[in-house]
Each structure stands twice: as structure tokens, then as C-alpha cells.
């Protein structure tokens, strides 16, 4: 149902799309070495690295349904850890 006057343009710097609330089961079935918990969420260490070396994860794939803010925090933390990891690989 259309709501008259409800369309508008909003100038923003960032748009975050929130899609889904659970890990995609294809990830663990197609990527050997990824351990999951009872809920099917990926297990990661404090740097967001999974149980497979060099594979990082965050957001709902790790926590299950949670806030976008938590997912963004995991992404920021993971990005720093990925950079550090890649620096060690030369």
C-alpha cells in the first residue's frame, strides 16, 4: 500500500544492508576445517579468525542473530587482524 509523501532522498555517507540472521549452511559444508558451535555459528578466536588458518568471520555467522553494530565492530576488528595476518605472509 502506497503512503503519500513517504518517498524522500537522504544524503548519507554509509548504507548498511542487514540480510539474514543466521550463518549460511553452505559455508561450513563447502569449506573444510571450519568448526561450528551447536547453533551452527562459526567458532573464531579473539581476532575473528576461524579454526581454519587465514579464514576470518564476524557478524551473524559467528554470533547468530545480533545487532548491526556488533557486526560492524567484528568487521573492524577482523579487518585489523586480517591486515596483521597478511603482513606476516610477506
ABEGO torsion letter per residue (X at the ends): XBBBGABBBBBBABBBBBBEABBBAAAAAABBGBBBBAAGBBBBBAAGBBABBGBBBBEAAAAEBBBAAAAAAAAAAAAAAAAAAAAAAX
